[in-house]
Every structure is written in C-alpha cells, then in structure tokens.
Amino acid sequence: METPLTVVILAAGLGTRMKSRQAKVLHRAGGKPLVEHVVRTALELAPPERLFVVVGHQAPEVQSAVERTGARGIRFIEQKEQKGTGHAVMMGREALAGMGGYLMILYGDCPLLAAATLRQLVRAEIESGAAGVLLSAHMEDPTGYGRVIRGPGGCVEAVVEQKAGTPEQLALREANMGIYCYRADLFWKHVDEIQPNNPPREYYLTDMVEILHRAGHTVGAIRIADPREALGINTRLELAEVDAIFRERKRRELMLAGVTIENPPTVTIDTGAEIGMDTVIGPFAQILGETRIGENCRVGAGAVIEDSELAEGVEILPYTVMSRAKFERGAHAGPFARLRPGAVAGEGAHIGNFVELKNTRLGAGSKAQHLAYLGDSQIGASVNIGAGTITCNYDGRLKHRTTIGEGAFVGSNSTLVAPVEIGPGSYVAAGSVITDPVPADALGVGRARQVVKEDWARKRRALGKKQAV
C-alpha cells in the first residue's frame, strides 16, 4: 500500500465455545492454523514490521504458528487479561500509537477474508476522508452480529451489539463484520473514551464508531457481497464450515488449472499444496501440508501424501501413505506402501505393496516390490530387494546405516544387520542373516545348512498314536 498501513490481528482469546483446551486461533482449517491464514493475507497489504499480533492464551504456540509464514519482523503484543476487543488493541498503544497512517484491525479467527476485500476497505477509507470505515454485510439472519446503525445521510452512527439492541435495531439486516480501518491519529486520540459500561465489564471496539460520530467525525461502511468471507469461528460447526469452503476453493482452483480430481467432494487438499497439470487425483485421497506434485502424476484412491515432493510422471497407487518423502521422475509406490520421513525414490524406482521406507534412498530403477522394511539405508541404482527383506537399523540405543551398491540382488527374507555394506553387483542368498560386509560381485550366505532326515515325520506320527493308546 502507498499509504502507511498498520495491521493488528487479535488472537489472544481461548474461545470457550470451541469446547477445547487449545486456543481458538490454533485450530486448523484448510490445513493451516486459523491465525496463519489471517497473517498471510495481512502480509499482502502491509510489510511485516507494520504487522502486530495480539497474543494471550498459549502465546508461544500462537507465535510459532505466525512464524510459520516465514515473514521476519512481525511483532507481538501481549494481552495478559482478556478484557474485550478494545482492551486488546489498547495493550499495543506504546508500539502502535507512533506508527501513523491508517490502522486496520482484523481477527485471528476470520481466515476467509480476501486481500482484495481488505484493499477495498482501505481504499474506501482513504478516498472518503472518513475517520474510519467498517466492513458490513446484508444478512437474512444476522442473529449474533452487531447491527450497523446509519444516520439520515447514510453514514454510520453506531454499532449495536445483539444483547444491547432494541427490537427496532435488531430488525435491521445490515450486520457489522468486525473489520475496521481507521485513521490512526483519530483512533488513538479517542481510544480512552471506550469504557467497560456493559455487564461483562469489557472494552468493546464497536464503541469506537459511536465515539467518533459524537466527536463530529464521519464513519463509513462498505458491504461485502458474501457474508461468509468474514465468517468468524466460534464453534466446531463453524470450523467445519470454513474448512469445507477452503477445500472447495482449492479443488476448484486446481481443476481449472488442469488437474483431474475424481469424485471431488471426497478429496481433501490443503491450501498449501501444489499439483501440476494432467495429474489425476483419485477419490478419498488426501494431499496435505506443503506437498508438491508435478505434472502427469497419478495419486490413487485413499492415498495420503503429506509435505512430500513428487516429480513428473510419478504413480502412487491406492492407500499408500507418505510423509516428508521425495519421489523422482517416474517413480512408483503402492498399493499399501508406507514412505516415512527421509524416504527418497530415485527415477523409475518401484516400491510395492506393504513396503516401508524410512530415511532411505532407493536408487534409480531399483525395486522393492513387496513386504520389506528398509530403514536408514543408502541403496544404489538397479538393485533388487526381495520380499520379506529387512534392515535391522536399531541396536536398542543407536541407529546404524545399511549401504547396498549398484546392481546388487538381495534375496527374499534376508536380514541385513546394520552397520553393514553390500557391495555393487553382489548377491545375498535368500533367507540370509548378514552381519559382515559382502564384497562387490560376491555371494553372501548367512544361514544354517539344511538337514533332511528321511522317514522322520512318519515315525513321529506313529509315536504319537502309541502314546495316545
């Protein structure tokens, strides 16, 4: 914004109607804490050094959620006692009063507000020359919202809360959305006139409208077309409604950009995810966190992919679970595979059903097709991992690494006891327990010699019958 704008986000309350021990603004919608959505929007209007967040309940956790945006310079105001919205802003007087320009006040539990709407609010404030402008909406049922009281010329004279309104005032359909932009100098000049003259003995920010009007200043209002944009969250029902709006927006955005989503209402995609053109997402899939999926990929039904990276042409078959994993071009996993943090599949690698990788790189063209656990391992290109193979990476105290060279073949039901190295081009015989290095191009066998005792089973059965008699 050309005109200096300071943004204050109120995020100190617990939110008793959420029925939760967690601060309300830490509850998640669209895959992010509510307050993070609001901060990201505010950063489109003002630089970090002009952005203030009022914290109270679980302040360290709220600060951590704000810092996830990566913006440096955001400042925090502590409201130790929650005495109303006006009190929350007044707690920042020392830091805020000298900022000048305009003051915008937002709420940490209103995550759907668009930056374009807030820019419109600031523009209305600047162009009108008013002391302040608020955001309002026409609602068929404004129950619970303050009502906007306009004077004969259309200017706003007051905002009356639901509990304090007369029947005539409560019959009005223009509701206050609680979002304001004020001339900073006039706000701080009159802020001490807000008094706790109400049953809860709290300082209401809504009183500022009437205070400025009495002082001879003009207060305006702009209406938003869709009241849902300013929807504040007070209950789990409202949280679910907002989350659904985020999800629908994201699916629509992706489908318009060339992503196929099968049975869209069943698919969950977080707002931070990115998906390339011509990728297909199957029903009931979940794409979570900051996941990046390239073009021409396929994610099967019921797959869960969180904070992971998939290059072009990757195929994830149904019911595969990935977290902080990375797949290079043309890699393949599933069905029913599990890729834990640090799992990397090289170009064209294949990971089959009931295979688990943790902190392991499976090289280009390598295969682990079924029933294997590969942890803390470095596996070269073109390696075959037989069914039932496991790396024993934990000795009860420490983790150890397994290294398997390019072109090696590990037979089924092999147990590789780390730390151990399997050389390039070597073979490990099926059923082996390997505790020592296997050199390049060698055969490693670690099992007892088979013994066959002729007629043993027949004699045992006969002995059993004799004992029974």
Secondary structure, DSSP 4 states (H G I P E B T S, - for coil): --S-EEEEEEE----GGG--SS-GGGSEETTEEHHHHHHHHHTTTS-GGGEEEEE-TTHHHHHHHHHTT--S--EEEE-SS---HHHHHHTTHHHHTTS-SEEEEEETT-TT--HHHHHHHHHHHHHHT-SEEEEEEE-S--TTSPEEEE-TTS-EEEEE-GGG--HHHHT--EEEEEEEEEEHHHHHHHGGG----STT----TTHHHHHHHHTT--EEEEE-S-GGGG----SHHHHHHHHHHHHHHHHHHHHHTT-EESSGGG-EE-TT-EE-TT-EE-TT-EEETT-EE-TT-EE-TT-EEES-EE-TT-EE-TT-EEES-EE-TT-EE-SS-EE-TT-EE-TT-EEEEEEEEES-EEPTT-EEEEEEEEESEEE-TT-EE-TT-EEE-B-SS-B--EEE-TT-EE-TT-EEESSEEE-TT-EE-TT-EE-S-B-TT-EE--SPPP---TTHHHHHHHHHHHHH-
